[in-house]
Amino acid sequence: MIPPSFTYARATSVDEALALAAEHGEDAKYLAGGQSLLPLMKLRFAAPTVLIDLGRVTELSYVRDEGTYVAIGALTRHHDVATSELLLADIPLLAHTAEAVGDPQIRHRGTIGGSVAHADAAADLPASLLALDATFVVRGESGTRTAAAAEFFKGIFETALEPGELLTEIQVPKPASPSAWSFQKFNKRAIDFAMVGAAVQGAGGQNTAVALINMGSTPLRATAVESALANGASIADAAALAAEGTNAGSDIHASKAYREHLARVLVRRALEEASARA
Amino acid sequence: MKVELTVNGKGVTADVEDRTLLVHFLRDVADLTATNIGCDTTSCGACTVLLDGESVKSCTVLAAQADGRAVTTLEGLAAESGEMHPVQRAFHEEHGLQCGYCTPGMVMAIVSLLKENPSPTEAEVRTGLEGNICRCTGYHNIVKAALAAAEASQ
């Protein structure tokens, strides 16, 4: 399969990328690692007429200690997030989530910003970033703004990014107890997207964050589980509420009821694992 | 557009359509056909090559994205004398192939894996090969070959 025809344009800096986007308008699309966009184009689910390749915008590839938070350049590859000593020590949930994406070849190309901007409800990293209360830094023609993860994901493949805007950095607060994390994903083959997944940061009780993958059109916080834990519920009792407030779909892989069952099981396992690690 | 790659140490330059995939550049322009096209959907790993020394699926990389960079295919592994690369020799000795279709991708994925983790456990080899599918299900000897190659390279 070959993608539909497009014009290839290469940016070597953020300024150049924004200028190319302004020049080509809404028919243009940014290309990061291409591990989601190119397969979609081959299947004709996407047909941008201009691709703005960000692969050489090296200024956006970094993992930086900013004291209370870690700043990650949007073009940092999954492989580099997964092997970052800073993240493994201070935010292991994020490093291990990156390690769970796709397979080694995909992790050598795919980027954290690409995954966030693509906003697939079945993707791994958006859910963990939601659990970690990440902030996304966005640049556009009119300047820089930030958006909280909780307000960023709007729908299937839909985000708060305006046309031409570029996600440049992801800021992740360091959790109080970094070791109290768990990432659970249920899929049929190792490389498949999650049928359902759960990301947990916290050891139960107050301030435990629980996010769900593929239980609606965006990654979701399991707020019923979080409130129950904050009010002293046991892990088993809290996890039983994991499907509350979700809107899972039915498809060839799983029915809505099965996904709800998976959410309850995976959240329980994740809470147990995070508590054991704390 | 004009694309210039270093493929197995040699420069290859061609004018290609912007949408040309790296795997097509390697097979149709550079005339290196060891790299197979399998699923064509970033799943099976048959098209795995090294891009600046790291494994990638060449069906999901544009030739334009690889412009100016170094690509290694299976043809580039053996020494000029013809002596096989340790991973190739291990596949031969451990009978790490059945029909052979996945083999070029498996070998390249293992070369990349051993570069990142020179002494993997069996579990690490199996996880490290999660992006490569063997339709003959001949995984056991492929894993044995990877472990043998790691040992031989120590």
Interface residues (C-beta under 8 A of the other chain):
Chain A: M1 I2 P3 P4 S5 F6 T7 Y8 R10 L31 G34 Q35 L38 P39 K42 L43 L51 D53 G55 H79 G102 D103 P104 Q105 I106 H108 R109 A190 I191
Chain B: M1 E17 D18 R19 L21 H24 D40 T41 T42 S43 G45 T48 L51 E54 S55 V56 K57 T60 V61 L62 A64 Q65 A109 S112 L113 T127 G128 E130 G131 N132
